Amino acid sequence: MVYSNFNKITKQWWGAAHFRIGSRNQPRPNKGFKLSQFDSIGKTVEYFRWWKRLRRGNIANAINSIKNDENNIVKSGDIEKLERGEMKMPKENLSIIYKYLGINIRPREKRRYI
């Protein structure tokens, strides 16, 4: 039987440090972050699209399937323009994008002590 050191090497590489959750300065959709860390809405959409490994076409299809408006079809080029800051989308489209990407845009309500 041949033994190799491959398991020992991978154990060192994928140790406990691999599963460490980063700080609040590293924006992640499942950990909590501040939207003010990004320059624009487009940068936010681009970051979380890449984080979830989604194509622009998938996001455009999600918007079009929910809206059901044949006159105003959103294309992947429109999402690209949004990410570059060349175009502004209506709030209803942005809310669909945020739901699809799992971004919570509502600010936290302050606790009221009466």
N, C-alpha and C positions, 0 to 999 in steps of 0.2 A: 504494500500500500504506500502511495506517495503522499507525503504531507507537504503542505505549502504554508507560507507565512502570510497568505493573502488575508485571512480572517483577522490576524493580529494587526495588519496595516489598516484595514478598513475600520476596525474597532477604535484605533487611535484617531483616525480621520473623522469618523462620525460619532464622536464621544458626546458627553453631556453638553459641551459648548455648542453643538449644532442645534440643539432644541431650545436655546436661550431666547427669550422674547426680548426684542430690542426696546429702546427707550421710547418715550413719547415723541421724540424728534423724528422718528422713523414712521411716517404715516402708513398705516395698514388698515384695511377696511374692517377687520375683525377685532381691532384692539383699541380703537379710539384715537382721534387725532383732531387737530384744529384746521378748519378750512382756510384760515388766514395764512397757513404756511405756504400756500400756492399763490402764484401771481394772479391767476385768472381762473375762470370757470373751465376754460378749455384745457388748461394744464391739469386741473383736477380730474377731468374726464379722461384725459390721455393717460395719466398715471394709473388710475384704477382700472382702465381698460387693459393696460399692459399687465397690471398685477393679476388680473383674472384671466389673462391670455385670451382675450376676445378680439375678434376682428371688428372693424368699423361696420362692415356689412351686417354682422349679427345684431349690432345695436340698432342700425337703421331698420332691419326687419322687425325687431321688437317694437319700435315706435310705430311703424306702419301697421302692424297687426293689431295693436291696441287702438290706434286712432280710427282706422277704417275710413279714411278720407282720401278719395281717389284724386282729388284736385291738388292736394299738397302732399306729394310723396317725398319722404326724406331719403336721400341717397347717401352712400358711404362718403362721397365727396363733400357733402354738407357737414358731416361729422368731422372730416379732416379740416375743413375751413373753421369750424368751431374750435378745434384744438389749436389751430394756428392763430386764432383771434381775429380772423377776417370776417366772421359772421356771428350774429347773435340769433339764438333760437328762442322761440316762444317759451313761456314758463311751463306750459303743459307738456311740451316735448322734453324740457329739462327735467321735469319731475319724473317722467317715464324713464329717462336715462338714469337718474339717481336711484330709482327703485330697482332697475335692472342691475346696476352695479353694486347695490347695497350700501349706498352712501346716505347717511342721515344728515339732512341739511337743516333740520329744525334746531335752533339753539336750545340749550338746556334751560329749563325754567328755574329761576332762583327759588330756593326754599323760603317759605314764609313762616316765620314763627310768630304766632299770635299770642 
